[in-house]
Amino acid sequence: MTRKFTPTPHDAVFKQFLSQKETAKDFFEIWLPNEIKALCHLETLKVESGSFIDEDMKAYQNDILYSLKTKKGKGYLYVVIEGQSSPDKLIAWRLMRYSLAAMQKHLDAGNKTLPLVFPVLFYMGKKSPHPYSTYWLDCFEDKSLAESIYTQPFRLADVTTLADGEIMQHRRMALLELVQKHIRHRDMSELLNEIVDILSYNEYTDNEVMTMMNYLIQEGNATNPMEFITEIAKKSEKYEGTLMTMAQALRQEGRQEGRQEGRQEGIQEGIQKGKAESARTIARQLLANGVDRAIVKMSTGLSDAEMNALMGLINSAKN
C-alpha cells in the first residue's frame, strides 16, 4: 500500500508549485484567455492569504489567490484545485462564492470599488473531460430566468420618487412607504391626515400599528409625539384603544416630561431619556402581545439585557 504523508497530496504538490511566482506566471500565460491576459501585469503577481474564506467554505481550502496589477486597477486571479474523484456539479457556484469573498476582502481593506476577480479551475480528476459547466448560471434549474435576473440591474423600490397619492393606493404597504419616505424630512404631524386615512383601510394588526408608532417616536421629527399619537388615536376607531393605551403608558413613563426638562444640554438629555423610556414601554407591550422577540429588539433598539429584564417583568405579572 502506498503511504500518503499528507492528507491531500494532490493539493499539497499543486500549492508547492503554484506558490512560486515564476511557476504561477507560466500557469497563467498558458491558461488565461488572451483578452484577460492582455489586461494583466503578470510580473506583479503576489500570493495572497486565504484567510478571507468564510466559515462555510473552510472545507474547500484547496485554492490559491493571487493579486496583481491590471490595466483596470488591482485585480485577483483565483485558482481552485478540483482533485475529487467525483467532480462537483456546483463547482461554478463555488468559484463564484470564492470570487465574491475575495471582492469583500478587497472592500474590507478600505477600497471603494470592486476588483476584477478571475477564477480558474485546475482539474485533474478521474473523469475526463471535466463533466460540468463552469458557468455559474448553469447551476440554476431555470437558467434563462437566472440570466434575466443576474445580468440586469437589480430592481429598485425607491419610495422617495413616489407621489404620496400613489403611495396611498398601495394598501398594506402604504403606511410603511409613506412614513419611511418622509421620516427624515418632514414633521410627522404634517402627515396626520394621510396616516389616519391609511389606518381606515383596517388592513393592519394592532402590533403593526404599535411598532410603527414606536418607529415614529424613535426616528421621526414630530414636534409633539404624544399629541401626535393621541390625535391619530382619536381619529382611528379601530386602533383608538391600542394607541390611547400606548400614549398613556408613555406619559406615565415620563416621556413628555423628559422632552421638556431643562434647556440646551438638559433638553437633549431629556429627549434621550424619554426615548429610552418609550422604547422600554412599547417593547413591553409588544412582547406581552406575542410579538417575536427579535422583531421587538430590532424595532426598539433595546439590548439583550433590557429585553431579558422586560421578559422577567412580563412573566412575573402572569404569575
Secondary structure, DSSP 8 states (H G I E B T S, - for coil): ----SSS-HHHHHHHHHHTSHHHHHHHHHHHS-HHHHTTEEEEEEEEE-STT--GGGGGG--EEEEEEEETTEEEEEEEEEE--SS--TTHHHHHHHHHHHHHHHHHHTT-SS--EEEEEEEE--SSSS--S---GGGGSSSHHHHHHHHTS------GGGS-HHHHTTSGGGHHHHHHHHHTTTS-GGGGHHHHHHHHTT--S-HHHHHHHHHHHHHH---SSHHHHHHHHHHH-TTTHHHHHHHHHHHHHTTHHHHHHSSSTHHHHHHHHHHHHHHHHHHHHHHHHTT--HHHHHHHH---HHHHHHHHHHHHHHH-
